[in-house]
Amino acid sequence: MDLGDTGKMDRGRPEEAGPGEDEQQRYRDLFEFAPDGYLVTDLLGNIREANRAAAALFDIPVAEMIGLPVAHFVEEAGRAVFSEVLAESARQGFVRQWQVKMCTRARGSFVADIHVAHAHNSAGTPSALRWLVRDVTEHSRAAEKIKMREQQLAEAQQIAHVGSWHWDIANNVITWSDELYRIYGVTPSERALTFADYIKLVHPDDRERVDQIVTGAYLNPGAFTFDHRIVRPDGSIRILHARGEVISDAQGNPLHMLGTGQDVTESRAAEERIRQLNEQLEDRVAERTAQLEAINQELRREISERQQAEQALRENEAQFRQVAESIDHVFWLRDETDTPPLYVSPAFEKVFGLPRESMHHDLQSFYDIIHPEDRERVQQVLSGPLNGNYSEEYRIVRPDGALRWIWTRTFPAQERDDAPIRFVGLSQDITDRKQTENALRAALERTRELYQISRLIALVRTPADVLHALTLSNFIRRVNRAAIFLFEKPWQDNPPDTCRVLASWRSSHSLTSIEGQIFPLLEYGLNELFVLDQPMHIQDVRTDPRVNENMRTLFGRLHTCSVTMFPLVASGQWYGMLSLHSDSPGHVSEEDMLHMRGLADQAAVAIHNIRLLEAEAQARREAERANDLKLKFLAMISHELRTPLTSIKGFATTLLASDVTWDADTQREFIVTINQEADKLTDMIEQLLDLSRMQAGTLRIKPEVLAFDDILLTALAQLQTLTQHHQLVTQVSGELPPVYADRQRVAQVLTNLVDNAVKYSPAQSTITISARLTDNNVEIGVQDEGAGIPPEDRQIVFEAFRRGEGESTHRTKGAGLGLAICKHLIEAHSGKIWLQDHASPGTLIMFTLPVATARPGQPRTLAARESSAGIIG
């Protein structure tokens, strides 16, 4: 049924309704009595219909809801985002689900899950929107609580120092912690342990059983625990309590075993000794009772034997106390009723932090320090009648505030009529073991996450894809912003000028996006914050002296309080930084830093591969462009050479004709034309030779200390010839310092630039040569009043054989070598040449020459400048 047409349903049905009307009534019943809020709106979100649950959610009668927009019930801070999502859903026409904070008249706000989808009319055209609104406030609070507890658990994952092991099954490599080496009495070696090395240390009588347990765990992966004996190299025998877990891949194949080993020799010995003492005690009592019944007449002897038995009991008790008070575990003795224990060993005060006298008066002080989440369970066990063995693990909060894990177990010590009447208990602090297990579990999770993200990163093709893969990390999900900063070129000896944010992620759309922004490193102090060798963590950007005011202001706009940055380095190239931002001050654990550094290294390799692919594609394009340029050059140069040769051949043939006699003036005119065309050929050949020498690095530059006026005078004759039909103006600042330059080569640059200006500007227009001092250079400009160079041609004007596509270019002949030669010559002088933007019409080309500060002893060639001047080959 089309929910969008529900407003057209007949509210009063005839007694004999057709099948379609029954369908409508069933829909109305479902719509009205559904437990969740249901709405029908037009495509703009204005409410047409609402059920009772929706009216209850928003605390407003249905009649008053009709006509109101759904956005009316969204909290004001989220309305803009809500409207954007609604508009996108209306355009795309699929089911959309999101979570939003909504408000009511009287009950305040609540968190709602919203589902919205199109409803279509009979013609299949979207006619309305269907809405489901569900209150998930309590669910959201529970989720936040779980997240907080998970974070608290993560903070406790730092301590891992005792009895842990890891077995890489595939490679048969076992890794032990230092504590486990100490327990086994073995000195760590560089050679990795194998299962065969381990089984040799197991007591011969236990080897088969241990092998069966490990094999069973391998065949049926899961957790397992067992006790076994080991034989140390010095011959001593220890008892170990082992716990382990098998880690399998997605197909159920075992990959690793993780676990802990605990030396329980003393506790087992104490338990055995107590059991033996009790057996001895019972044997002695039975023996003495039999003697008393048999020798009723020998009272004196009976008294003597009783005294001997009491003395034996006292000796046994002394031995019992000596054993109980010498172990680190808490030993206690109680009867089967809910009464204070008969005996508590001194270790109680060290483990529980309470005076042991308190256990003899009232157990409540003991129950009070049990963790609230474990208290009811433990109290039910300990306060009820004891009737057998039991074992419990629980947490306590000692009076000093320390949170500790305790393992308590009891067993009957004395029985009457087959019923236990006295119990012995042992309580052990297992906090270190628990922390080790948690740390191992956390390390395993990090390893899994690193493996999954690494597989995903290997498939990406853009920095944005790289960052998207990194956001799958639980650590990044705890920050509110992540970004990849890439330098304009890999950072080598000197820092680059800028870096660009090529990819960014933010936890909320309300945060400002920085993707695509460019940051000058010096202005923002990033050259101090970006470190190659190790990550940089700033706990509070508001107070850290390494953050300058510009960066602190930027961090304030981004709601950043602490930031962690990881260098992106691969194959010796430093490409940029991975930056993680948090809106509150915080410390990052060493484990998290190592984990994120591993992810950053994976991201750097991916970016390196992306750059290699881009470079390969660029090289391919350059090769194709070079081939195309070569073809164009051959076509152009053949045309440019043929034109003057045709003129020379034509006029020479005309002069040599025997059937015509030319007067002297006509002959001279022909010869002048032949001479001019020959000069053009010579000039073109000289330009080609110059360019060839420049690219080969053999064109010599002989700089000397000169006044710019001397250079101008050297070129003046040619300049005046070139500008016969133009007005040549010079604007040279007075008192210019001398420059260090090759007179003839710089004059050649001026001649080429003026010749270029003459070709592309109208007759009688002005061509201006200017010179002024800027910093340690003299800056020279040549400006014309022509049509100017189109923006699309500005990038190629200094390339050899490249000419613009403008109309004036097609009217002007030339090989496209003049500006390319100028660029090579100026860069050989350690200067630069460029097109200058300016307000007036025409083209302005600027170049610089260094001020003469010292006179070098040797002439220079272009070969000496090839690496720094960027020679185009």
Secondary structure, DSSP 4 states (H G I P E B T S, - for coil): --GGGGGGS-SS--SS--HHHHHHHHHHHHHHH-SSEEEEE-TT-BEEEE-HHHHHHHTS-HHHHTT-BGGGGB-GGGHHHHHHHHHHHHHH-S-EEEEEEEE-SSS-EEEEEEEEEEEE-TTS-EEEEEEEEEE-HHHHHHHHHHHHHHHHHHHTTT---SSEEEEETTTTEEEE-HHHHHHHT----SSPB-HHHHHHHB-HHHHHHHHHHHHHHHHS-SEEEEEEEEE-TTS-EEEEEEEEEEEE-TTS-EEEEEEEEEE-HHHHHHHHHHHHHHHHHHHHHHHHHHHHHH-SS-HHHHHHHHHHHHHHHHHHHHHHHHHHTTSSSEEEEEESSSS--SEE-THHHHHH-S-TTHHHH-THHHHHTB-HHHHHHHHHHHHSPP-S-EEEEEEEE-TTS-EEEEEEEEEEEEEETTEEEEEEEEEEE-HHHHHHHHHHHHHHHHHHHHHHHHHHHTT--SHHHHHHHHTTSHHHHTSSEEEEEEEEEEE-SS--SEEEEEEEEES-TTSPP-TT-EEEHHHHTHHHH--SSS-EEES-TTT-TTS-HHHHHHHHHTT-SEEEEEEEEETTEEEEEEEEEESS-----HHHHHHHHHHHHHHHHHHHHHHHHHHHHHHHHHHHHHHHHHHHHHHHHHHHHHHHHHHHHHHHHHHH-SS----HHHHHHHHHHHHHHHHHHHHHHHHHHHHHHHHHT--EE--EEE-HHHHHHHHHHHHHHHTTTSEEEEEE-TTPPPEEE-HHHHHHHHHHHHHHHHHTS-TT-EEEEEEEEETTEEEEEEE--SS---GGGTTTTTSTT----SHHHHHS---S-HHHHHHHHHHHTT--EEEPP-SSSS-EEEEEEEB-S---SS-EEHHHHHHHHT---
